[in-house]
């Protein structure tokens, strides 16, 4: 029976698409004097996502990711004569101050915390993720946030799991469940370390369980418990 839920942060508990959009619009306007719309934010999301996938595969490091995503983006939309590193830093500061959570994250965490220990596992920058968690309504139900930036390893690397087990103090892998929206990060991570997984999204992820949104997790776990 599960005791510990290792829940991804962005696009699982938090609406990162909206968060990213708001932070990007402000950063480009303040740093470049340019108003951007949905087409540009979708383009940035695609570029940024490709760099994070490359980071997961260890094809780039974090500094290359931060510079590369904005170098590619500004070139693509015709912005010149700006310091890409300054734009990236300002964007990250905007991101840290923007917390857009899904409506069912609070009720789900409140209910789940009655029966399980809740931990967040996230690939991200320490100060950004910690500040964003502070801005949520569900932070009191989270025992700890594990951040790749602090750990020195990104999901899906098995090394990410080492400080989690050390903190919790339970080596029985059957007690853990990974919950997340990324097949290449969250689900693959669970498979690599040998623990069960729950995918938040559409079917076909290869996970042990699938739900459409985080609000469905309490009911899923009640059904699972009923079979045990």
BATITI-48566 format. One record per residue (C-alpha): residue number from 1; residue in one letter; x, y, z. Coordinates in pm, 1 decimal, padded with zeros to 6 digits. Each point is the difference from the previous one (the first is absolute). Layout:
N
<NUM, "A", <X, Y, Z>>
...
# end
This chain:
228
<1, "X", <00000.0, 00000.0, 00000.0>>
<2, "X", <00128.2, 00345.3, -00086.5>>
<3, "X", <00116.9, 00231.4, 00274.7>>
<4, "X", <00190.9, 00268.4, -00188.3>>
<5, "X", <-00117.4, 00192.0, -00304.6>>
<6, "X", <00278.1, 00158.5, -00205.0>>
<7, "X", <-00188.1, 00262.8, -00198.3>>
<8, "X", <00138.0, 00206.1, -00285.4>>
<9, "X", <-00051.8, 00376.0, 00031.5>>
<10, "X", <-00047.5, 00159.8, -00342.2>>
<11, "X", <-00293.4, -00108.4, -00216.1>>
<12, "X", <-00101.6, -00240.2, 00276.7>>
<13, "X", <-00080.4, 00226.4, 00296.0>>
<14, "X", <00078.5, 00330.0, -00173.2>>
<15, "X", <-00117.5, 00140.1, -00332.3>>
<16, "X", <00347.2, 00062.8, -00135.9>>
<17, "X", <-00124.5, 00086.9, -00347.2>>
<18, "X", <-00184.5, 00302.8, 00139.5>>
<19, "X", <00281.6, 00080.5, 00244.0>>
<20, "X", <00257.7, -00005.9, -00277.9>>
<21, "X", <-00217.5, 00213.4, -00227.7>>
<22, "X", <-00051.5, 00274.6, 00259.3>>
<23, "X", <00367.5, 00011.6, 00099.0>>
<24, "X", <00119.6, 00002.9, -00361.8>>
<25, "X", <-00233.7, 00279.8, -00108.6>>
<26, "X", <00118.4, 00219.9, 00288.8>>
<27, "X", <00369.1, -00079.7, -00052.3>>
<28, "X", <-00000.6, 00074.0, -00374.0>>
<29, "X", <-00198.2, 00319.6, 00049.4>>
<30, "X", <00219.6, 00132.2, 00281.8>>
<31, "X", <00335.8, -00105.6, -00147.3>>
<32, "X", <-00063.3, 00037.9, -00372.7>>
<33, "X", <-00285.4, 00249.7, -00017.4>>
<34, "X", <-00201.7, -00241.2, -00206.8>>
<35, "X", <-00353.3, -00129.5, 00040.2>>
<36, "X", <-00035.1, -00368.1, -00089.1>>
<37, "X", <-00307.7, -00215.1, -00048.9>>
<38, "X", <-00105.0, -00362.2, 00006.5>>
<39, "X", <00198.4, -00101.8, -00308.5>>
<40, "X", <00325.5, 00118.2, 00155.0>>
<41, "X", <-00071.9, -00160.2, 00336.6>>
<42, "X", <-00080.4, -00331.3, -00170.0>>
<43, "X", <00326.0, 00024.4, -00193.8>>
<44, "X", <00197.9, 00067.1, 00317.0>>
<45, "X", <-00168.3, -00291.7, 00174.2>>
<46, "X", <00104.3, -00231.6, -00281.4>>
<47, "X", <00359.8, 00123.5, 00008.2>>
<48, "X", <00020.6, -00014.6, 00379.5>>
<49, "X", <-00152.9, -00347.4, 00013.1>>
<50, "X", <00250.5, -00128.8, -00253.7>>
<51, "X", <00287.3, 00126.7, 00215.3>>
<52, "X", <-00141.1, -00165.1, 00314.0>>
<53, "X", <-00032.4, -00328.0, -00190.5>>
<54, "X", <00364.0, 00037.2, -00105.1>>
<55, "X", <00094.0, 00064.6, 00362.3>>
<56, "X", <-00177.7, -00320.3, 00105.0>>
<57, "X", <00208.9, -00183.6, -00261.1>>
<58, "X", <00313.1, 00179.5, 00127.3>>
<59, "X", <00064.4, 00158.9, -00338.4>>
<60, "X", <00022.9, 00350.1, 00153.4>>
<61, "X", <00068.4, 00139.3, 00346.4>>
<62, "X", <-00208.5, 00258.3, 00186.0>>
<63, "X", <00200.1, 00301.1, -00112.6>>
<64, "X", <-00028.4, -00109.9, -00362.3>>
<65, "X", <-00373.7, -00046.0, 00046.1>>
<66, "X", <-00053.1, 00345.6, 00147.9>>
<67, "X", <00201.6, 00176.7, -00268.7>>
<68, "X", <-00104.5, -00217.6, -00293.0>>
<69, "X", <-00375.3, 00025.2, 00046.0>>
<70, "X", <-00001.3, 00380.7, -00005.8>>
<71, "X", <00268.3, 00025.3, -00265.6>>
<72, "X", <-00210.7, -00218.3, -00229.3>>
<73, "X", <-00323.5, 00175.5, 00095.9>>
<74, "X", <00118.0, 00358.1, -00050.2>>
<75, "X", <00153.3, -00088.8, -00336.4>>
<76, "X", <-00322.4, -00170.2, -00107.9>>
<77, "X", <-00215.4, 00307.3, 00073.1>>
<78, "X", <00252.1, 00255.5, -00125.9>>
<79, "X", <00116.7, 00158.3, 00324.5>>
<80, "X", <00361.7, 00118.1, -00018.1>>
<81, "X", <00242.3, 00205.4, 00207.0>>
<82, "X", <-00099.1, -00138.9, 00340.6>>
<83, "X", <00198.1, -00193.8, 00257.5>>
<84, "X", <-00156.1, -00346.2, -00002.5>>
<85, "X", <00132.7, -00077.7, 00348.6>>
<86, "X", <-00165.2, 00312.5, 00142.6>>
<87, "X", <-00329.9, -00094.0, -00165.4>>
<88, "X", <00023.5, -00353.3, 00135.7>>
<89, "X", <00070.2, 00119.5, 00355.2>>
<90, "X", <-00288.5, 00246.8, -00006.7>>
<91, "X", <-00232.1, -00267.0, -00139.0>>
<92, "X", <00100.8, -00239.4, 00279.0>>
<93, "X", <-00070.3, 00268.7, 00260.0>>
<94, "X", <-00343.4, 00057.8, -00156.9>>
<95, "X", <-00059.0, -00374.1, 00002.9>>
<96, "X", <00084.4, -00026.5, 00370.7>>
<97, "X", <-00271.2, 00254.5, 00080.6>>
<98, "X", <-00269.5, -00171.8, -00207.4>>
<99, "X", <-00200.6, -00286.5, 00151.5>>
<100, "X", <-00294.6, -00126.9, -00203.4>>
<101, "X", <-00134.4, -00323.9, 00143.5>>
<102, "X", <-00270.7, -00230.3, -00128.0>>
<103, "X", <-00335.7, 00044.3, 00177.7>>
<104, "X", <-00004.8, -00356.3, 00130.7>>
<105, "X", <00355.7, -00001.6, 00138.2>>
<106, "X", <-00097.9, 00128.8, 00344.1>>
<107, "X", <-00293.2, -00236.9, 00063.2>>
<108, "X", <00201.8, -00293.2, -00134.9>>
<109, "X", <00300.3, 00074.1, 00221.5>>
<110, "X", <-00220.3, 00060.9, 00302.7>>
<111, "X", <-00170.0, -00336.4, -00038.9>>
<112, "X", <00312.3, -00194.2, -00094.3>>
<113, "X", <00197.3, 00137.9, 00295.6>>
<114, "X", <-00242.5, -00175.4, 00235.0>>
<115, "X", <00127.8, -00340.7, -00115.9>>
<116, "X", <00338.5, 00057.5, -00163.8>>
<117, "X", <00316.2, 00203.4, 00033.5>>
<118, "X", <00021.7, 00242.4, -00291.9>>
<119, "X", <00330.7, 00099.7, -00156.9>>
<120, "X", <00067.1, 00209.0, -00309.1>>
<121, "X", <00266.2, -00115.3, -00246.3>>
<122, "X", <00094.8, 00258.5, -00260.4>>
<123, "X", <00260.9, 00079.3, -00260.9>>
<124, "X", <00058.9, 00370.3, 00044.7>>
<125, "X", <00192.1, 00286.2, 00155.2>>
<126, "X", <-00000.2, 00008.2, 00379.4>>
<127, "X", <-00103.4, 00357.9, 00073.7>>
<128, "X", <-00267.5, 00000.9, -00270.3>>
<129, "X", <-00168.6, -00320.7, 00112.8>>
<130, "X", <00016.6, 00084.4, 00370.6>>
<131, "X", <-00145.8, 00347.3, -00049.5>>
<132, "X", <-00275.3, -00134.9, -00222.2>>
<133, "X", <-00089.6, -00267.7, 00255.6>>
<134, "X", <-00026.6, 00272.1, 00264.5>>
<135, "X", <-00261.6, 00168.5, -00217.1>>
<136, "X", <-00227.8, -00304.6, -00012.6>>
<137, "X", <-00304.6, -00082.7, 00209.8>>
<138, "X", <00110.6, -00361.6, 00056.2>>
<139, "X", <00354.5, 00052.1, 00132.4>>
<140, "X", <-00093.9, -00105.2, 00355.7>>
<141, "X", <-00074.5, -00352.7, -00121.3>>
<142, "X", <00342.6, -00049.6, -00161.9>>
<143, "X", <00260.6, -00164.2, 00223.8>>
<144, "X", <00295.3, 00102.2, -00217.2>>
<145, "X", <00086.7, 00112.5, -00350.5>>
<146, "X", <00285.4, -00184.5, -00170.1>>
<147, "X", <00157.9, 00216.0, -00271.5>>
<148, "X", <00244.7, -00124.1, -00261.8>>
<149, "X", <00203.6, 00319.8, 00029.3>>
<150, "X", <00076.2, -00083.7, 00365.8>>
<151, "X", <00038.0, -00373.2, -00052.2>>
<152, "X", <00239.9, 00031.4, -00292.4>>
<153, "X", <-00194.6, -00247.3, -00214.4>>
<154, "X", <-00306.5, 00040.3, -00220.4>>
<155, "X", <-00289.2, -00240.6, -00035.7>>
<156, "X", <00005.2, -00264.0, -00146.8>>
<157, "X", <00350.5, -00068.0, 00139.6>>
<158, "X", <-00020.2, -00258.5, 00283.0>>
<159, "X", <00237.5, 00221.4, 00203.3>>
<160, "X", <-00294.3, 00236.7, 00055.6>>
<161, "X", <-00161.1, -00269.4, 00216.9>>
<162, "X", <00290.4, -00035.3, 00246.4>>
<163, "X", <-00072.6, 00309.6, 00214.6>>
<164, "X", <-00371.9, -00083.2, -00008.0>>
<165, "X", <00054.7, -00339.2, 00160.2>>
<166, "X", <00252.6, 00147.0, 00242.7>>
<167, "X", <-00246.9, 00266.9, 00111.4>>
<168, "X", <-00296.1, -00234.8, 00034.6>>
<169, "X", <00199.6, -00287.4, 00144.3>>
<170, "X", <-00199.1, -00282.5, -00160.8>>
<171, "X", <00172.9, -00226.1, -00253.9>>
<172, "X", <-00311.7, -00203.3, -00082.8>>
<173, "X", <-00067.9, 00108.9, -00357.9>>
<174, "X", <-00356.9, -00131.4, 00011.0>>
<175, "X", <-00085.9, 00287.3, 00232.9>>
<176, "X", <00071.1, 00266.0, -00264.6>>
<177, "X", <-00205.3, 00134.7, -00290.9>>
<178, "X", <00125.7, 00255.4, -00255.6>>
<179, "X", <-00267.8, 00232.9, -00139.6>>
<180, "X", <00076.7, 00225.4, -00294.9>>
<181, "X", <-00078.6, 00126.5, -00348.2>>
<182, "X", <00325.7, -00081.1, -00180.2>>
<183, "X", <00066.5, -00341.7, -00152.1>>
<184, "X", <00367.0, 00078.6, -00062.4>>
<185, "X", <00056.7, 00143.9, 00347.6>>
<186, "X", <-00246.9, -00121.4, 00264.9>>
<187, "X", <-00112.6, -00334.8, -00138.0>>
<188, "X", <00343.2, -00103.0, -00121.4>>
<189, "X", <00144.3, 00105.0, 00335.8>>
<190, "X", <-00239.5, -00230.3, 00183.5>>
<191, "X", <00080.5, -00287.2, -00232.2>>
<192, "X", <00374.3, 00050.8, 00038.7>>
<193, "X", <-00012.4, -00010.1, 00380.9>>
<194, "X", <-00257.7, -00278.8, 00012.1>>
<195, "X", <-00303.9, 00172.9, 00147.8>>
<196, "X", <-00358.1, 00027.2, -00125.5>>
<197, "X", <-00109.7, 00294.4, -00211.5>>
<198, "X", <-00316.6, 00198.4, -00066.9>>
<199, "X", <-00014.3, 00210.9, -00314.0>>
<200, "X", <-00201.2, 00322.6, -00002.2>>
<201, "X", <-00120.5, 00043.8, -00357.1>>
<202, "X", <-00121.0, -00219.1, -00284.3>>
<203, "X", <00022.8, -00377.7, -00028.3>>
<204, "X", <00297.9, -00169.7, -00159.8>>
<205, "X", <00274.4, 00111.7, 00236.9>>
<206, "X", <00106.8, -00345.6, 00110.6>>
<207, "X", <-00064.4, 00093.4, 00363.9>>
<208, "X", <-00163.2, -00232.6, 00252.4>>
<209, "X", <-00296.1, 00237.5, 00033.3>>
<210, "X", <-00136.1, 00297.5, -00194.9>>
<211, "X", <-00217.0, 00290.7, 00111.4>>
<212, "X", <-00107.9, 00307.5, -00195.9>>
<213, "X", <00072.7, 00247.3, 00279.0>>
<214, "X", <00133.8, 00008.3, 00355.2>>
<215, "X", <-00352.0, 00024.6, 00144.0>>
<216, "X", <-00063.5, -00360.7, -00104.4>>
<217, "X", <00287.5, -00139.3, 00207.7>>
<218, "X", <-00185.9, -00041.0, 00333.3>>
<219, "X", <-00270.5, -00212.3, -00163.3>>
<220, "X", <00257.2, -00207.3, -00190.3>>
<221, "X", <00186.2, -00077.0, 00320.9>>
<222, "X", <-00324.0, -00094.4, 00178.7>>
<223, "X", <-00065.9, -00253.1, -00276.9>>
<224, "X", <00352.7, -00135.0, 00022.2>>
<225, "X", <-00020.3, -00033.9, 00377.7>>
<226, "X", <-00327.8, -00185.0, -00037.3>>
<227, "X", <00175.0, -00267.6, -00206.2>>
<228, "X", <00285.5, -00047.3, 00245.2>>
# end
